[in-house]
Amino acid sequence: MLNKCILVLESGKVFEGFSCGANTETAGEIVFNTAVFGYQEIVTDCASFKELICFAHPHVGDCGFNNEDFESSSIKTTGLFFKEYSKIYSNWRATCSMQEQVIKDNVVAMEGFDTRALIKYIRENGTQKAIVSTKDFDVESLKKKLEKVIANDKQDLIKEVTCKEKYYINENGEKEKIAIIDYGCPNSFIETFKSQNYKIAVFPATAKADDILAENPQGIFLSSGPGFATNSSYTIDAIKEIINKKPDTSLFAVGFGSQVLALSYGAKVVKHKIGHRGANYPVRDIKTNKIAITSQNNGYFVDDKSIEQNKDLEVTHINLYDNTVAGFANKKGNIFAVEFYPSLDSDETGYLFKNFFDMVGKNA
């Protein structure tokens, strides 16, 4: 027998379905993701922390979960919503079903309702706070609980997902040392640097500039992560100090890291109405005029006018869906950032890592 599940949005909109996850109650920011693959990476990405994700693809869970594709130690998403969850999974790497992992990580999941209607509502009204429950079905009661929840864009979320202290990876690597500032860094990014045989020092988001520079890294990578960087002023202060003390340092930022970098230069970061979450966002490289289809998982972007008015920065990439900034760089050419997730193995975005590696090699 299927158990009932209910979702109540901040606006008062209500959706009802059936539970296919943990028997609990939780709140977060309701968003949607348009990807048709990679659900394990999406829900374990720390950038999804405290989000309630509705998948646009109607059928999710076919491939189960495996031990290789976790972007963090567990599911970071607060809640999951599907038109239909796959009861049967089939993949040679799979170790359990998606439902087993969802229940293990105590995550609410709901299926059997009109996800198209929910996504259309979010598109028209924007992302917002929401609460989902398998225990309390009183809408007024849930509304009162939701009123006490602090919105994601008012919280400092990265302190809850960053590493607790500095650690090293591949200390005997043959190449230069790269410092990764962990704002909730996906495992795949760490593996990218490791695969190229770089020495890696991973720092918590709270690390001071002097502690990072003491490692004498030839390059610094600012990772992706959850939330609004304006709520994490200590990250901005640290990067600003690094740039002032070591202006020739090669620095590459992605996602949340690009927010930190922009704010450290005095640019402005703005919250999207609905966010960019999916694997199908076309981005144009202004310099080459080439278009890449990119994976993205963010709810914020850098205001283009604040970059145009900044003497040190210039726009490098544009999102072709809404013409928002998808990348920028300093005019000196040793510091750059993108909102999307590049992949070294990609013919379309791999050049970003290669450019960074070239910069790091020149600093050796």
C-alpha positions in Angstrom: 0.0 0.0 0.0 1.4 3.4 -1.0 1.8 6.0 1.7 0.7 9.6 1.1 3.1 12.5 0.7 2.3 16.2 0.5 4.3 19.2 -0.7 3.3 22.8 0.3 5.0 25.8 -1.3 5.6 29.2 0.4 2.9 30.7 -1.9 0.3 28.2 -0.6 0.3 26.0 -3.6 -0.2 22.3 -2.7 0.8 19.1 -4.5 -0.1 15.6 -3.3 1.5 12.3 -4.3 2.9 9.0 -2.9 6.0 8.5 -0.8 8.9 6.5 -2.4 11.5 7.6 0.1 12.0 8.1 3.8 9.1 8.6 6.2 9.9 12.1 7.4 9.3 15.8 7.0 11.7 18.4 5.7 11.9 21.9 4.1 14.1 23.7 1.6 14.1 25.5 -1.7 11.9 24.0 -4.4 13.7 23.8 -7.8 13.6 21.7 -10.9 16.3 19.9 -13.0 16.0 19.3 -16.7 18.7 16.6 -17.1 17.6 13.2 -18.5 20.7 11.4 -17.1 23.2 11.7 -14.2 20.6 11.8 -11.4 23.1 10.2 -8.9 25.6 13.0 -9.5 22.9 15.6 -9.3 21.5 14.5 -5.9 24.9 13.9 -4.4 26.3 17.2 -5.5 26.8 19.6 -2.6 25.4 22.4 -4.8 22.0 20.7 -4.3 22.2 20.9 -0.5 18.9 21.9 1.1 17.1 21.9 -2.3 13.9 20.0 -3.1 14.5 18.9 -6.6 11.7 18.0 -9.1 13.0 16.1 -12.1 11.6 17.2 -15.5 12.4 13.7 -16.9 9.3 11.6 -16.0 11.0 8.3 -15.3 14.0 8.3 -12.8 15.9 5.5 -11.2 16.5 3.1 -14.1 20.2 2.6 -13.4 20.1 2.4 -9.6 23.1 3.8 -7.6 26.7 2.7 -7.8 29.8 3.3 -5.7 31.7 5.3 -8.4 29.4 8.2 -9.2 28.9 9.8 -5.8 29.9 13.5 -5.9 29.9 13.5 -2.1 29.5 10.9 0.7 25.7 10.9 0.5 22.6 12.4 -1.1 22.7 16.1 -0.3 19.3 17.0 -1.7 16.6 17.6 0.9 13.7 16.1 -1.1 13.1 14.5 -4.5 10.1 14.6 -6.8 9.4 12.3 -9.8 6.4 11.6 -12.1 7.4 7.9 -11.7 10.2 6.3 -9.8 11.6 3.2 -11.4 10.9 0.1 -9.3 13.4 -1.9 -11.3 17.0 -0.9 -11.9 19.5 -2.4 -14.3 23.1 -1.5 -14.7 26.3 -3.6 -14.4 27.8 -1.1 -11.9 24.8 -0.7 -9.7 25.0 -1.7 -6.1 21.5 -0.7 -4.9 18.3 0.9 -6.1 17.8 4.6 -6.0 15.0 4.1 -3.4 17.4 2.1 -1.1 19.9 5.0 -1.2 17.2 7.6 -0.7 15.9 5.8 2.4 19.4 5.1 3.7 20.2 8.9 3.6 16.8 9.7 5.1 15.5 11.8 2.2 11.9 12.4 1.4 10.8 11.4 -2.2 7.4 11.8 -3.8 6.0 10.3 -7.0 2.6 9.8 -8.7 1.6 13.5 -9.3 1.8 16.0 -12.2 5.4 17.1 -12.1 4.8 19.2 -15.3 2.3 21.3 -13.4 4.9 21.8 -10.5 7.7 22.8 -12.9 5.4 25.1 -14.8 4.4 26.8 -11.5 8.1 27.2 -10.5 8.9 28.7 -14.0 6.1 31.2 -13.6 6.5 32.1 -10.0 10.1 31.4 -9.2 11.9 29.1 -6.8 10.7 29.5 -3.2 10.6 27.8 0.2 8.6 24.6 0.4 7.9 21.8 2.9 7.3 18.2 2.2 5.9 15.6 4.6 4.8 12.0 4.9 3.5 12.5 8.5 1.6 15.8 8.7 -1.1 16.3 6.0 -2.7 19.5 7.5 -1.9 22.2 5.0 -2.3 25.0 7.6 0.0 23.3 10.0 2.7 22.9 7.3 2.3 26.5 6.3 3.0 27.6 9.9 6.1 25.3 10.0 7.3 26.7 6.7 7.1 30.3 8.0 9.8 29.5 10.5 12.2 28.1 7.9 15.0 30.4 6.8 15.3 30.7 3.0 18.3 29.2 1.4 19.5 32.6 0.1 19.6 33.9 3.6 21.8 31.1 5.0 25.5 30.4 5.0 25.2 26.8 3.6 28.8 26.0 2.7 29.9 25.6 6.3 27.7 22.5 6.4 29.3 20.8 3.4 32.9 21.9 3.4 35.7 19.7 4.8 36.5 20.3 8.5 40.3 20.7 8.0 43.0 20.8 5.4 44.0 17.5 3.8 46.3 16.3 1.0 45.8 14.1 -2.0 48.5 12.6 -4.3 51.3 14.2 -2.2 53.9 12.4 -4.4 52.4 13.6 -7.6 54.9 14.6 -10.3 53.3 17.9 -11.3 52.8 21.2 -9.5 50.7 21.7 -6.3 47.1 22.9 -6.7 45.1 24.2 -3.8 41.4 23.4 -3.9 39.1 25.6 -1.8 36.3 23.2 -0.8 32.9 25.0 -0.9 31.3 21.6 -1.4 33.7 20.4 -4.2 32.3 17.4 -6.3 34.5 14.3 -6.2 34.7 14.5 -10.0 36.7 17.7 -9.9 39.1 16.4 -7.4 39.6 13.3 -9.5 40.3 15.5 -12.5 43.3 17.1 -10.8 44.4 13.7 -9.4 44.2 12.0 -12.8 46.7 14.6 -14.2 49.1 13.8 -11.3 49.0 17.1 -9.6 49.8 17.4 -5.9 46.6 18.6 -4.2 46.0 20.4 -1.0 42.3 20.7 -0.1 41.3 23.6 2.2 38.0 24.1 4.1 35.9 27.1 3.0 36.9 28.9 6.2 40.7 28.8 5.5 42.6 32.1 5.8 44.5 33.5 2.9 47.9 33.2 4.6 47.2 29.5 5.4 46.5 28.8 1.7 49.5 30.8 0.4 51.8 29.1 2.9 51.4 25.9 0.8 52.8 27.9 -2.1 50.3 26.5 -4.7 51.0 27.1 -8.4 47.3 27.3 -8.9 44.1 27.7 -6.9 40.7 26.1 -7.7 37.5 27.6 -6.2 35.0 24.8 -6.2 31.2 24.8 -6.7 28.9 24.6 -3.8 25.5 25.6 -2.4 23.9 28.9 -1.6 24.5 32.6 -2.0 28.1 33.7 -1.5 27.1 37.1 0.0 26.2 35.1 3.2 29.7 33.7 3.4 31.8 36.9 3.6 34.9 35.1 5.0 35.3 33.3 1.6 35.3 36.7 -0.2 37.8 38.2 2.3 40.2 35.3 1.8 40.2 35.4 -2.0 40.4 39.2 -2.1 43.5 39.0 0.2 45.1 36.2 -2.0 44.6 38.4 -5.1 46.1 41.4 -3.4 49.1 39.6 -2.0 49.8 37.3 -5.0 48.3 39.0 -8.1 50.1 36.6 -10.5 48.5 33.5 -9.0 46.6 31.4 -11.5 43.0 31.0 -10.2 40.1 29.0 -11.7 36.5 29.2 -10.2 33.4 27.2 -10.9 29.8 27.7 -9.7 29.7 29.0 -6.1 33.4 29.7 -6.6 32.6 32.1 -9.4 30.3 34.0 -7.1 33.1 34.3 -4.5 35.6 35.5 -7.2 33.2 38.1 -8.6 32.3 39.5 -5.2 36.0 39.7 -4.3 36.5 42.0 -7.3 33.5 44.1 -6.2 31.1 42.8 -8.9 27.4 42.1 -8.1 25.8 38.6 -7.8 22.1 38.2 -8.5 19.6 35.4 -7.7 18.0 33.7 -10.7 14.2 33.5 -10.8 14.3 29.8 -11.5 18.0 28.9 -11.7 20.1 26.9 -14.2 19.9 23.2 -13.3 20.3 20.6 -16.0 22.7 19.2 -18.7 21.5 21.1 -21.7 22.4 24.8 -21.3 24.0 26.4 -24.4 26.9 28.7 -23.6 28.8 30.8 -26.1 32.5 31.6 -25.7 32.8 35.2 -26.7 36.4 34.9 -27.8 36.0 31.9 -30.1 32.3 32.2 -30.8 31.9 28.5 -30.2 28.9 27.1 -28.4 29.1 24.4 -25.8 26.1 22.4 -24.3 26.9 22.5 -20.6 25.8 21.0 -17.3 24.8 23.5 -14.7 23.6 23.5 -11.1 23.3 27.0 -9.8 20.8 29.6 -8.7 22.8 32.7 -9.0 24.7 34.7 -11.7 27.1 37.7 -11.9 25.4 40.9 -13.1 26.8 41.8 -16.5 26.7 45.6 -15.8 28.8 45.2 -12.7 31.5 43.5 -14.8 31.3 46.1 -17.6 31.8 48.8 -15.0 34.7 46.9 -13.4 38.2 48.0 -14.6 39.7 44.5 -13.9 37.1 42.1 -15.3 35.5 41.2 -18.6 32.8 38.8 -19.7 34.0 35.6 -21.4 30.9 33.4 -21.7 27.2 34.1 -22.2 24.3 31.7 -21.5 22.2 31.6 -24.7 18.9 30.8 -22.9 18.7 34.1 -21.0 21.8 36.0 -22.0 23.1 36.0 -18.4 26.9 35.9 -17.7 28.2 32.3 -17.8 31.9 33.2 -17.4 34.3 36.0 -16.8 38.0 36.7 -16.4 40.4 39.3 -15.2 41.9 41.4 -18.0 45.4 40.3 -17.0 44.4 36.7 -18.0 45.5 34.6 -15.1 42.2 34.4 -13.3 38.9 33.2 -14.7 35.5 31.7 -13.8 32.5 29.9 -15.3 29.0 29.3 -13.9 28.8 25.8 -15.6 30.5 22.5 -14.9 33.4 21.9 -17.3 34.8 18.4 -17.9 38.3 17.6 -18.9 37.1 14.8 -21.2 34.6 17.1 -23.0 35.5 18.3 -26.5 33.4 21.4 -25.7 34.5 22.5 -22.2 37.7 20.5 -21.6 39.8 23.5 -22.9 39.0 25.4 -19.6 40.9 22.8 -17.5 43.7 22.7 -20.1 44.1 26.5 -20.1 44.3 26.3 -16.3 46.9 23.5 -16.4 49.0 25.6 -18.9 48.9 28.5 -16.5 49.9 26.3 -13.5 52.8 24.9 -15.5 54.1 28.4 -16.4 54.1 29.2 -12.6 56.3 26.3 -11.7 
